[in-house]
Amino acid sequence: MNVEFLEALEEMAKEEGIERDELYEAVNKGLAIAYMEEFGEAKDLQVEIDRTSGDIKITADGNTIELDLSKLGRIATRRAEETIRQEIVKRRRLMIYQRFQTRIGEIINGSIHRFEGRSVWINLGQAEALLGEDDRIPGEHYRPGQMVRTYLYDVKETQGDPRIYVSRSHKNFVKKLLELEVPEIEKRLVEVVAIAREAGIRTKLAVRSLVPEIEPVGTCVGAAGSRVREVVKELSGEKIDIIRWSEDVRELIKNSLEPASVLQIDLDPERKKAVVLIPHDELSLAIGKGGQNVRLTAKLTEWSIDVTSPEELKQKNKSSSTSEEPEKN
Protein backbone atom coordinates (compact mmCIF):
# COMPACT_ATOMS: atom_id res chain seq x y z
CA MET A 1 0.00 0.00 0.00
CA ASN A 2 2.75 2.43 0.98
CA VAL A 3 4.73 1.73 -2.20
CA GLU A 4 1.67 2.16 -4.40
CA PHE A 5 0.90 5.44 -2.64
CA LEU A 6 4.40 6.80 -3.22
CA GLU A 7 4.43 5.65 -6.85
CA ALA A 8 1.19 7.51 -7.47
CA LEU A 9 2.60 10.63 -5.86
CA GLU A 10 5.82 10.47 -7.84
CA GLU A 11 3.77 10.21 -11.02
CA MET A 12 1.80 13.27 -9.93
CA ALA A 13 5.00 15.21 -9.23
CA LYS A 14 6.35 14.24 -12.65
CA GLU A 15 3.18 15.50 -14.31
CA GLU A 16 3.28 18.73 -12.31
CA GLY A 17 7.00 19.18 -13.03
CA ILE A 18 8.23 19.53 -9.45
CA GLU A 19 11.43 18.05 -8.02
CA ARG A 20 11.43 14.68 -6.22
CA ASP A 21 12.73 16.22 -2.99
CA GLU A 22 9.94 18.76 -3.02
CA LEU A 23 7.46 15.94 -3.48
CA TYR A 24 8.68 14.22 -0.33
CA GLU A 25 8.54 17.46 1.64
CA ALA A 26 4.88 17.68 0.64
CA VAL A 27 4.29 14.02 1.55
CA ASN A 28 5.96 14.48 4.94
CA LYS A 29 3.67 17.40 5.72
CA GLY A 30 0.58 15.47 4.64
CA LEU A 31 1.51 12.38 6.69
CA ALA A 32 2.18 14.53 9.75
CA ILE A 33 -1.31 15.99 9.49
CA ALA A 34 -2.80 12.52 8.94
CA TYR A 35 -1.01 11.18 12.03
CA MET A 36 -2.35 13.96 14.24
CA GLU A 37 -5.85 13.46 12.84
CA GLU A 38 -5.65 9.77 13.68
CA PHE A 39 -3.67 9.76 16.93
CA GLY A 40 -3.90 13.30 18.33
CA GLU A 41 -1.67 16.36 18.56
CA ALA A 42 2.09 16.07 19.05
CA LYS A 43 4.56 18.79 20.03
CA ASP A 44 7.53 17.20 18.28
CA LEU A 45 6.75 15.14 15.21
CA GLN A 46 9.19 13.74 12.64
CA VAL A 47 8.35 11.76 9.49
CA GLU A 48 10.87 9.47 7.77
CA ILE A 49 10.14 7.74 4.44
CA ASP A 50 12.27 5.03 2.89
CA ARG A 51 12.03 5.98 -0.77
CA THR A 52 12.86 2.45 -1.90
CA SER A 53 10.72 0.25 0.33
CA GLY A 54 8.02 2.80 1.09
CA ASP A 55 8.37 2.19 4.85
CA ILE A 56 7.16 5.14 6.89
CA LYS A 57 8.35 5.88 10.42
CA ILE A 58 6.81 8.62 12.50
CA THR A 59 8.36 9.80 15.73
CA ALA A 60 5.96 11.79 17.90
CA ASP A 61 7.15 13.19 21.22
CA GLY A 62 9.80 10.48 21.47
CA ASN A 63 7.61 7.53 20.44
CA THR A 64 8.27 5.89 17.06
CA ILE A 65 5.74 3.86 15.08
CA GLU A 66 5.66 2.18 11.67
CA LEU A 67 2.79 3.78 9.75
CA ASP A 68 0.70 1.54 7.51
CA LEU A 69 -1.34 3.77 5.25
CA SER A 70 -3.98 1.07 4.76
CA LYS A 71 -4.75 1.24 8.49
CA LEU A 72 -5.43 4.97 8.53
CA GLY A 73 -9.01 6.09 8.95
CA ARG A 74 -10.98 7.66 6.13
CA ILE A 75 -10.77 11.20 7.49
CA ALA A 76 -7.02 11.00 8.17
CA THR A 77 -6.40 9.61 4.68
CA ARG A 78 -8.45 12.36 3.09
CA ARG A 79 -6.62 15.04 5.11
CA ALA A 80 -3.27 13.62 3.99
CA GLU A 81 -4.30 13.54 0.32
CA GLU A 82 -5.68 17.08 0.43
CA THR A 83 -2.58 18.46 2.12
CA ILE A 84 -0.17 16.70 -0.24
CA ARG A 85 -2.10 17.83 -3.30
CA GLN A 86 -2.22 21.45 -2.03
CA GLU A 87 1.50 21.41 -1.30
CA ILE A 88 2.32 20.02 -4.74
CA VAL A 89 0.16 22.66 -6.43
CA LYS A 90 1.74 25.41 -4.31
CA ARG A 91 5.24 24.24 -5.17
CA ARG A 92 4.34 23.92 -8.87
CA ARG A 93 3.05 27.49 -8.91
CA LEU A 94 6.18 28.78 -7.18
CA MET A 95 8.38 26.84 -9.62
CA ILE A 96 6.52 28.31 -12.60
CA TYR A 97 6.78 31.82 -11.18
CA GLN A 98 10.51 31.53 -10.52
CA ARG A 99 11.23 29.89 -13.87
CA PHE A 100 9.51 32.57 -15.94
CA GLN A 101 10.55 35.45 -13.70
CA THR A 102 14.13 34.75 -14.68
CA ARG A 103 13.16 34.80 -18.38
CA ILE A 104 11.62 38.26 -18.44
CA GLY A 105 13.06 40.09 -21.44
CA GLU A 106 13.37 36.93 -23.56
CA ILE A 107 11.53 35.59 -26.59
CA ILE A 108 9.52 32.48 -25.76
CA ASN A 109 7.76 30.00 -28.04
CA GLY A 110 4.32 28.54 -27.52
CA SER A 111 1.18 27.43 -29.31
CA ILE A 112 -2.20 29.14 -29.45
CA HIS A 113 -4.29 27.34 -26.85
CA ARG A 114 -7.58 29.21 -26.43
CA PHE A 115 -9.36 32.51 -26.92
CA GLU A 116 -11.04 34.60 -24.26
CA GLY A 117 -12.73 37.69 -25.67
CA ARG A 118 -10.01 39.68 -27.42
CA SER A 119 -7.27 37.93 -25.45
CA VAL A 120 -5.28 34.93 -26.63
CA TRP A 121 -3.89 32.27 -24.29
CA ILE A 122 -0.65 30.56 -25.30
CA ASN A 123 0.39 27.10 -24.16
CA LEU A 124 3.99 27.12 -22.88
CA GLY A 125 4.00 23.50 -21.74
CA GLN A 126 3.60 23.64 -17.96
CA ALA A 127 2.02 27.09 -18.01
CA GLU A 128 -0.14 29.46 -20.01
CA ALA A 129 0.75 32.99 -21.09
CA LEU A 130 -1.63 35.83 -21.82
CA LEU A 131 -1.34 37.71 -25.10
CA GLY A 132 -3.68 40.63 -24.48
CA GLU A 133 -5.38 42.72 -27.15
CA ASP A 134 -2.90 45.59 -26.72
CA ASP A 135 -0.01 43.14 -27.01
CA ARG A 136 -1.10 41.82 -30.38
CA ILE A 137 0.14 43.19 -33.69
CA PRO A 138 -2.86 44.92 -35.31
CA GLY A 139 -4.26 42.86 -38.15
CA GLU A 140 -2.75 39.56 -37.05
CA HIS A 141 -5.04 36.54 -36.75
CA TYR A 142 -4.32 33.35 -34.85
CA ARG A 143 -5.64 29.81 -35.00
CA PRO A 144 -5.62 27.04 -32.36
CA GLY A 145 -2.39 25.07 -32.37
CA GLN A 146 -0.46 27.74 -34.28
CA MET A 147 3.12 28.19 -33.03
CA VAL A 148 3.99 31.78 -32.14
CA ARG A 149 6.97 33.69 -30.82
CA THR A 150 6.35 36.36 -28.21
CA TYR A 151 8.27 38.68 -25.88
CA LEU A 152 7.94 37.91 -22.15
CA TYR A 153 7.67 41.20 -20.28
CA ASP A 154 6.07 40.45 -16.90
CA VAL A 155 5.14 37.66 -14.47
CA LYS A 156 2.84 38.24 -11.49
CA GLU A 157 1.83 36.02 -8.60
CA THR A 158 -1.90 35.48 -8.15
CA GLN A 159 -4.19 33.40 -5.93
CA GLY A 160 -3.96 30.72 -8.62
CA ASP A 161 -1.32 30.04 -11.24
CA PRO A 162 1.15 32.88 -11.94
CA ARG A 163 0.00 35.30 -14.65
CA ILE A 164 2.56 35.37 -17.47
CA TYR A 165 2.33 38.35 -19.81
CA VAL A 166 3.71 38.20 -23.35
CA SER A 167 3.63 40.60 -26.27
CA ARG A 168 4.19 40.86 -29.98
CA SER A 169 3.65 44.62 -30.04
CA HIS A 170 6.33 45.50 -27.45
CA LYS A 171 9.21 47.47 -28.96
CA ASN A 172 11.76 45.15 -27.37
CA PHE A 173 10.26 42.23 -29.29
CA VAL A 174 11.79 43.73 -32.43
CA LYS A 175 15.12 44.20 -30.67
CA LYS A 176 15.20 40.57 -29.54
CA LEU A 177 14.23 39.31 -32.98
CA LEU A 178 17.08 41.31 -34.49
CA GLU A 179 19.48 39.84 -31.92
CA LEU A 180 18.54 36.35 -33.14
CA GLU A 181 19.54 37.30 -36.67
CA VAL A 182 22.62 39.40 -35.85
CA PRO A 183 25.23 37.47 -33.81
CA GLU A 184 27.32 40.63 -33.53
CA ILE A 185 24.71 42.03 -31.12
CA GLU A 186 24.93 38.99 -28.84
CA LYS A 187 28.74 39.19 -29.00
CA ARG A 188 28.57 42.85 -27.90
CA LEU A 189 30.15 44.10 -31.11
CA VAL A 190 27.02 46.02 -32.13
CA GLU A 191 24.46 47.62 -29.82
CA VAL A 192 20.82 48.65 -30.27
CA VAL A 193 20.74 52.01 -28.46
CA ALA A 194 17.18 53.22 -29.03
CA ILE A 195 13.90 51.89 -30.44
CA ALA A 196 10.64 53.52 -31.50
CA ARG A 197 7.74 51.42 -32.72
CA GLU A 198 4.20 51.60 -34.01
CA ALA A 199 3.37 47.89 -34.03
CA GLY A 200 2.27 46.46 -37.33
CA ILE A 201 3.32 49.57 -39.23
CA ARG A 202 6.91 50.64 -38.64
CA THR A 203 9.85 50.43 -36.24
CA LYS A 204 13.01 52.52 -36.07
CA LEU A 205 16.13 51.12 -34.39
CA ALA A 206 19.25 53.20 -33.80
CA VAL A 207 22.41 51.08 -33.69
CA ARG A 208 26.08 51.71 -33.08
CA SER A 209 29.26 49.69 -33.38
CA LEU A 210 31.34 48.96 -30.28
CA VAL A 211 34.38 48.15 -32.39
CA PRO A 212 35.76 50.40 -35.16
CA GLU A 213 36.00 47.75 -37.87
CA ILE A 214 32.24 46.97 -37.96
CA GLU A 215 29.71 49.08 -39.84
CA PRO A 216 26.59 48.74 -37.63
CA VAL A 217 23.76 49.47 -40.07
CA GLY A 218 25.02 47.16 -42.81
CA THR A 219 25.74 44.46 -40.27
CA CYS A 220 22.17 44.54 -38.97
CA VAL A 221 20.58 44.79 -42.40
CA GLY A 222 22.63 41.87 -43.74
CA ALA A 223 23.70 41.04 -47.28
CA ALA A 224 20.93 42.17 -49.64
CA GLY A 225 18.76 42.77 -46.58
CA SER A 226 18.80 39.10 -45.54
CA ARG A 227 18.95 39.66 -41.78
CA VAL A 228 16.33 42.37 -41.41
CA ARG A 229 14.10 40.53 -43.88
CA GLU A 230 13.66 37.69 -41.38
CA VAL A 231 12.52 40.16 -38.72
CA VAL A 232 10.05 41.77 -41.14
CA LYS A 233 8.70 38.32 -41.99
CA GLU A 234 8.10 37.50 -38.30
CA LEU A 235 6.31 40.83 -37.86
CA SER A 236 3.89 40.23 -40.73
CA GLY A 237 5.48 42.79 -43.03
CA GLU A 238 6.09 45.62 -40.55
CA LYS A 239 8.65 48.07 -41.94
CA ILE A 240 12.00 48.22 -40.15
CA ASP A 241 14.30 51.24 -40.37
CA ILE A 242 17.81 50.65 -39.05
CA ILE A 243 19.73 53.89 -38.59
CA ARG A 244 23.11 54.88 -37.24
CA TRP A 245 23.08 56.15 -33.66
CA SER A 246 24.74 59.45 -32.82
CA GLU A 247 25.20 61.34 -29.55
CA ASP A 248 24.72 64.48 -31.62
CA VAL A 249 20.94 64.95 -31.71
CA ARG A 250 21.16 66.85 -35.00
CA GLU A 251 22.93 63.94 -36.64
CA LEU A 252 20.49 61.45 -35.10
CA ILE A 253 17.47 63.40 -36.38
CA LYS A 254 19.06 63.63 -39.82
CA ASN A 255 19.73 59.89 -39.90
CA SER A 256 16.20 59.09 -38.76
CA LEU A 257 14.54 61.25 -41.43
CA GLU A 258 16.52 59.75 -44.32
CA PRO A 259 16.11 59.43 -47.27
CA ALA A 260 14.65 62.93 -47.03
CA SER A 261 17.33 65.65 -47.24
CA VAL A 262 17.84 67.81 -44.15
CA LEU A 263 18.80 71.42 -44.89
CA GLN A 264 18.97 72.77 -41.35
CA ILE A 265 18.10 71.87 -37.78
CA ASP A 266 17.44 74.49 -35.08
CA LEU A 267 17.35 73.22 -31.51
CA ASP A 268 15.64 74.60 -28.43
CA PRO A 269 17.38 72.63 -25.63
CA GLU A 270 15.15 74.00 -22.86
CA ARG A 271 11.99 72.67 -24.48
CA LYS A 272 13.78 69.78 -26.23
CA LYS A 273 12.25 70.97 -29.48
CA ALA A 274 13.80 70.77 -32.95
CA VAL A 275 12.73 72.65 -36.07
CA VAL A 276 13.91 70.72 -39.14
CA LEU A 277 14.06 72.29 -42.59
CA ILE A 278 13.41 69.93 -45.51
CA PRO A 279 13.20 70.73 -49.25
CA HIS A 280 9.56 71.47 -50.04
CA ASP A 281 9.24 68.60 -52.53
CA GLU A 282 10.50 66.13 -49.88
CA LEU A 283 8.21 67.16 -47.03
CA SER A 284 5.78 64.27 -47.47
CA LEU A 285 8.73 61.83 -47.51
CA ALA A 286 10.13 63.25 -44.27
CA ILE A 287 6.77 63.44 -42.50
CA GLY A 288 5.57 60.03 -43.59
CA LYS A 289 2.05 58.71 -43.97
CA GLY A 290 -0.14 60.27 -41.30
CA GLY A 291 2.95 61.88 -39.73
CA GLN A 292 4.33 58.48 -38.83
CA ASN A 293 7.97 59.13 -39.73
CA VAL A 294 8.14 62.30 -37.67
CA ARG A 295 6.36 60.67 -34.69
CA LEU A 296 8.82 57.78 -34.65
CA THR A 297 11.77 60.15 -34.97
CA ALA A 298 10.44 62.11 -31.99
CA LYS A 299 10.08 58.90 -29.93
CA LEU A 300 13.52 57.71 -30.96
CA THR A 301 15.30 60.96 -30.11
CA GLU A 302 13.00 62.02 -27.25
CA TRP A 303 12.77 65.49 -28.84
CA SER A 304 9.71 67.26 -30.17
CA ILE A 305 10.16 67.49 -33.95
CA ASP A 306 8.66 70.18 -36.19
CA VAL A 307 9.35 69.45 -39.86
CA THR A 308 8.89 72.26 -42.35
CA SER A 309 10.36 73.69 -45.57
CA PRO A 310 12.12 77.05 -46.12
CA GLU A 311 9.03 78.20 -48.08
CA GLU A 312 6.65 77.21 -45.29
CA LEU A 313 8.86 78.75 -42.63
CA LYS A 314 9.09 81.99 -44.60
CA GLN A 315 5.31 82.06 -44.94
CA LYS A 316 4.86 81.36 -41.20
CA ASN A 317 7.28 84.14 -40.27
CA LYS A 318 5.53 86.54 -42.67
CA SER A 319 2.12 85.70 -41.22
CA SER A 320 3.47 86.08 -37.69
CA SER A 321 5.01 89.48 -38.49
CA THR A 322 1.77 90.69 -40.09
CA SER A 323 -0.31 89.68 -37.07
CA GLU A 324 2.07 91.46 -34.73
CA GLU A 325 1.99 94.82 -36.58
CA PRO A 326 0.13 97.53 -34.60
CA GLU A 327 -3.18 98.66 -36.02
CA LYS A 328 -3.10 102.06 -37.77
CA ASN A 329 -5.47 104.74 -36.50
C-alpha positions as CSV (number, residue, x, y, z in Angstrom):
1,M,0.0,0.0,0.0
2,N,2.8,2.4,1.0
3,V,4.7,1.7,-2.2
4,E,1.7,2.2,-4.4
5,F,0.9,5.4,-2.6
6,L,4.4,6.8,-3.2
7,E,4.4,5.6,-6.8
8,A,1.2,7.5,-7.5
9,L,2.6,10.6,-5.9
10,E,5.8,10.5,-7.8
11,E,3.8,10.2,-11.0
12,M,1.8,13.3,-9.9
13,A,5.0,15.2,-9.2
14,K,6.3,14.2,-12.6
15,E,3.2,15.5,-14.3
16,E,3.3,18.7,-12.3
17,G,7.0,19.2,-13.0
18,I,8.2,19.5,-9.4
19,E,11.4,18.1,-8.0
20,R,11.4,14.7,-6.2
21,D,12.7,16.2,-3.0
22,E,9.9,18.8,-3.0
23,L,7.5,15.9,-3.5
24,Y,8.7,14.2,-0.3
25,E,8.5,17.5,1.6
26,A,4.9,17.7,0.6
27,V,4.3,14.0,1.5
28,N,6.0,14.5,4.9
29,K,3.7,17.4,5.7
30,G,0.6,15.5,4.6
31,L,1.5,12.4,6.7
32,A,2.2,14.5,9.8
33,I,-1.3,16.0,9.5
34,A,-2.8,12.5,8.9
35,Y,-1.0,11.2,12.0
36,M,-2.4,14.0,14.2
37,E,-5.9,13.5,12.8
38,E,-5.6,9.8,13.7
39,F,-3.7,9.8,16.9
40,G,-3.9,13.3,18.3
41,E,-1.7,16.4,18.6
42,A,2.1,16.1,19.0
43,K,4.6,18.8,20.0
44,D,7.5,17.2,18.3
45,L,6.8,15.1,15.2
46,Q,9.2,13.7,12.6
47,V,8.3,11.8,9.5
48,E,10.9,9.5,7.8
49,I,10.1,7.7,4.4
50,D,12.3,5.0,2.9
51,R,12.0,6.0,-0.8
52,T,12.9,2.4,-1.9
53,S,10.7,0.3,0.3
54,G,8.0,2.8,1.1
55,D,8.4,2.2,4.8
56,I,7.2,5.1,6.9
57,K,8.4,5.9,10.4
58,I,6.8,8.6,12.5
59,T,8.4,9.8,15.7
60,A,6.0,11.8,17.9
61,D,7.1,13.2,21.2
62,G,9.8,10.5,21.5
63,N,7.6,7.5,20.4
64,T,8.3,5.9,17.1
65,I,5.7,3.9,15.1
66,E,5.7,2.2,11.7
67,L,2.8,3.8,9.7
68,D,0.7,1.5,7.5
69,L,-1.3,3.8,5.2
70,S,-4.0,1.1,4.8
71,K,-4.8,1.2,8.5
72,L,-5.4,5.0,8.5
73,G,-9.0,6.1,9.0
74,R,-11.0,7.7,6.1
75,I,-10.8,11.2,7.5
76,A,-7.0,11.0,8.2
77,T,-6.4,9.6,4.7
78,R,-8.5,12.4,3.1
79,R,-6.6,15.0,5.1
80,A,-3.3,13.6,4.0
81,E,-4.3,13.5,0.3
82,E,-5.7,17.1,0.4
83,T,-2.6,18.5,2.1
84,I,-0.2,16.7,-0.2
85,R,-2.1,17.8,-3.3
86,Q,-2.2,21.4,-2.0
87,E,1.5,21.4,-1.3
88,I,2.3,20.0,-4.7
89,V,0.2,22.7,-6.4
90,K,1.7,25.4,-4.3
91,R,5.2,24.2,-5.2
92,R,4.3,23.9,-8.9
93,R,3.1,27.5,-8.9
94,L,6.2,28.8,-7.2
95,M,8.4,26.8,-9.6
96,I,6.5,28.3,-12.6
97,Y,6.8,31.8,-11.2
98,Q,10.5,31.5,-10.5
99,R,11.2,29.9,-13.9
100,F,9.5,32.6,-15.9
101,Q,10.5,35.4,-13.7
102,T,14.1,34.7,-14.7
103,R,13.2,34.8,-18.4
104,I,11.6,38.3,-18.4
105,G,13.1,40.1,-21.4
106,E,13.4,36.9,-23.6
107,I,11.5,35.6,-26.6
108,I,9.5,32.5,-25.8
109,N,7.8,30.0,-28.0
110,G,4.3,28.5,-27.5
111,S,1.2,27.4,-29.3
112,I,-2.2,29.1,-29.5
113,H,-4.3,27.3,-26.9
114,R,-7.6,29.2,-26.4
115,F,-9.4,32.5,-26.9
116,E,-11.0,34.6,-24.3
117,G,-12.7,37.7,-25.7
118,R,-10.0,39.7,-27.4
119,S,-7.3,37.9,-25.4
120,V,-5.3,34.9,-26.6
121,W,-3.9,32.3,-24.3
122,I,-0.7,30.6,-25.3
123,N,0.4,27.1,-24.2
124,L,4.0,27.1,-22.9
125,G,4.0,23.5,-21.7
126,Q,3.6,23.6,-18.0
127,A,2.0,27.1,-18.0
128,E,-0.1,29.5,-20.0
129,A,0.7,33.0,-21.1
130,L,-1.6,35.8,-21.8
131,L,-1.3,37.7,-25.1
132,G,-3.7,40.6,-24.5
133,E,-5.4,42.7,-27.1
134,D,-2.9,45.6,-26.7
135,D,0.0,43.1,-27.0
136,R,-1.1,41.8,-30.4
137,I,0.1,43.2,-33.7
138,P,-2.9,44.9,-35.3
139,G,-4.3,42.9,-38.2
140,E,-2.7,39.6,-37.0
141,H,-5.0,36.5,-36.7
142,Y,-4.3,33.3,-34.9
143,R,-5.6,29.8,-35.0
144,P,-5.6,27.0,-32.4
145,G,-2.4,25.1,-32.4
146,Q,-0.5,27.7,-34.3
147,M,3.1,28.2,-33.0
148,V,4.0,31.8,-32.1
149,R,7.0,33.7,-30.8
150,T,6.4,36.4,-28.2
151,Y,8.3,38.7,-25.9
152,L,7.9,37.9,-22.2
153,Y,7.7,41.2,-20.3
154,D,6.1,40.4,-16.9
155,V,5.1,37.7,-14.5
156,K,2.8,38.2,-11.5
157,E,1.8,36.0,-8.6
158,T,-1.9,35.5,-8.2
159,Q,-4.2,33.4,-5.9
160,G,-4.0,30.7,-8.6
161,D,-1.3,30.0,-11.2
162,P,1.1,32.9,-11.9
163,R,0.0,35.3,-14.7
164,I,2.6,35.4,-17.5
165,Y,2.3,38.4,-19.8
166,V,3.7,38.2,-23.3
167,S,3.6,40.6,-26.3
168,R,4.2,40.9,-30.0
169,S,3.6,44.6,-30.0
170,H,6.3,45.5,-27.5
171,K,9.2,47.5,-29.0
172,N,11.8,45.2,-27.4
173,F,10.3,42.2,-29.3
174,V,11.8,43.7,-32.4
175,K,15.1,44.2,-30.7
176,K,15.2,40.6,-29.5
177,L,14.2,39.3,-33.0
178,L,17.1,41.3,-34.5
179,E,19.5,39.8,-31.9
180,L,18.5,36.3,-33.1
181,E,19.5,37.3,-36.7
182,V,22.6,39.4,-35.8
183,P,25.2,37.5,-33.8
184,E,27.3,40.6,-33.5
185,I,24.7,42.0,-31.1
186,E,24.9,39.0,-28.8
187,K,28.7,39.2,-29.0
188,R,28.6,42.9,-27.9
189,L,30.1,44.1,-31.1
190,V,27.0,46.0,-32.1
191,E,24.5,47.6,-29.8
192,V,20.8,48.7,-30.3
193,V,20.7,52.0,-28.5
194,A,17.2,53.2,-29.0
195,I,13.9,51.9,-30.4
196,A,10.6,53.5,-31.5
197,R,7.7,51.4,-32.7
198,E,4.2,51.6,-34.0
199,A,3.4,47.9,-34.0
200,G,2.3,46.5,-37.3
201,I,3.3,49.6,-39.2
202,R,6.9,50.6,-38.6
203,T,9.9,50.4,-36.2
204,K,13.0,52.5,-36.1
205,L,16.1,51.1,-34.4
206,A,19.2,53.2,-33.8
207,V,22.4,51.1,-33.7
208,R,26.1,51.7,-33.1
209,S,29.3,49.7,-33.4
210,L,31.3,49.0,-30.3
211,V,34.4,48.1,-32.4
212,P,35.8,50.4,-35.2
213,E,36.0,47.7,-37.9
214,I,32.2,47.0,-38.0
215,E,29.7,49.1,-39.8
216,P,26.6,48.7,-37.6
217,V,23.8,49.5,-40.1
218,G,25.0,47.2,-42.8
219,T,25.7,44.5,-40.3
220,C,22.2,44.5,-39.0
221,V,20.6,44.8,-42.4
222,G,22.6,41.9,-43.7
223,A,23.7,41.0,-47.3
224,A,20.9,42.2,-49.6
225,G,18.8,42.8,-46.6
226,S,18.8,39.1,-45.5
227,R,18.9,39.7,-41.8
228,V,16.3,42.4,-41.4
229,R,14.1,40.5,-43.9
230,E,13.7,37.7,-41.4
231,V,12.5,40.2,-38.7
232,V,10.0,41.8,-41.1
233,K,8.7,38.3,-42.0
234,E,8.1,37.5,-38.3
235,L,6.3,40.8,-37.9
236,S,3.9,40.2,-40.7
237,G,5.5,42.8,-43.0
238,E,6.1,45.6,-40.5
239,K,8.6,48.1,-41.9
240,I,12.0,48.2,-40.1
241,D,14.3,51.2,-40.4
242,I,17.8,50.6,-39.0
243,I,19.7,53.9,-38.6
244,R,23.1,54.9,-37.2
245,W,23.1,56.1,-33.7
246,S,24.7,59.4,-32.8
247,E,25.2,61.3,-29.6
248,D,24.7,64.5,-31.6
249,V,20.9,65.0,-31.7
250,R,21.2,66.9,-35.0
251,E,22.9,63.9,-36.6
252,L,20.5,61.5,-35.1
253,I,17.5,63.4,-36.4
254,K,19.1,63.6,-39.8
255,N,19.7,59.9,-39.9
256,S,16.2,59.1,-38.8
257,L,14.5,61.2,-41.4
258,E,16.5,59.8,-44.3
259,P,16.1,59.4,-47.3
260,A,14.6,62.9,-47.0
261,S,17.3,65.6,-47.2
262,V,17.8,67.8,-44.2
263,L,18.8,71.4,-44.9
264,Q,19.0,72.8,-41.4
265,I,18.1,71.9,-37.8
266,D,17.4,74.5,-35.1
267,L,17.4,73.2,-31.5
268,D,15.6,74.6,-28.4
269,P,17.4,72.6,-25.6
270,E,15.2,74.0,-22.9
271,R,12.0,72.7,-24.5
272,K,13.8,69.8,-26.2
273,K,12.2,71.0,-29.5
274,A,13.8,70.8,-32.9
275,V,12.7,72.6,-36.1
276,V,13.9,70.7,-39.1
277,L,14.1,72.3,-42.6
278,I,13.4,69.9,-45.5
279,P,13.2,70.7,-49.2
280,H,9.6,71.5,-50.0
281,D,9.2,68.6,-52.5
282,E,10.5,66.1,-49.9
283,L,8.2,67.2,-47.0
284,S,5.8,64.3,-47.5
285,L,8.7,61.8,-47.5
286,A,10.1,63.3,-44.3
287,I,6.8,63.4,-42.5
288,G,5.6,60.0,-43.6
289,K,2.1,58.7,-44.0
290,G,-0.1,60.3,-41.3
291,G,2.9,61.9,-39.7
292,Q,4.3,58.5,-38.8
293,N,8.0,59.1,-39.7
294,V,8.1,62.3,-37.7
295,R,6.4,60.7,-34.7
296,L,8.8,57.8,-34.7
297,T,11.8,60.2,-35.0
298,A,10.4,62.1,-32.0
299,K,10.1,58.9,-29.9
300,L,13.5,57.7,-31.0
301,T,15.3,61.0,-30.1
302,E,13.0,62.0,-27.2
303,W,12.8,65.5,-28.8
304,S,9.7,67.3,-30.2
305,I,10.2,67.5,-33.9
306,D,8.7,70.2,-36.2
307,V,9.3,69.5,-39.9
308,T,8.9,72.3,-42.3
309,S,10.4,73.7,-45.6
310,P,12.1,77.1,-46.1
311,E,9.0,78.2,-48.1
312,E,6.6,77.2,-45.3
313,L,8.9,78.7,-42.6
314,K,9.1,82.0,-44.6
315,Q,5.3,82.1,-44.9
316,K,4.9,81.4,-41.2
317,N,7.3,84.1,-40.3
318,K,5.5,86.5,-42.7
319,S,2.1,85.7,-41.2
320,S,3.5,86.1,-37.7
321,S,5.0,89.5,-38.5
322,T,1.8,90.7,-40.1
323,S,-0.3,89.7,-37.1
324,E,2.1,91.5,-34.7
325,E,2.0,94.8,-36.6
326,P,0.1,97.5,-34.6
327,E,-3.2,98.7,-36.0
328,K,-3.1,102.1,-37.8
329,N,-5.5,104.7,-36.5
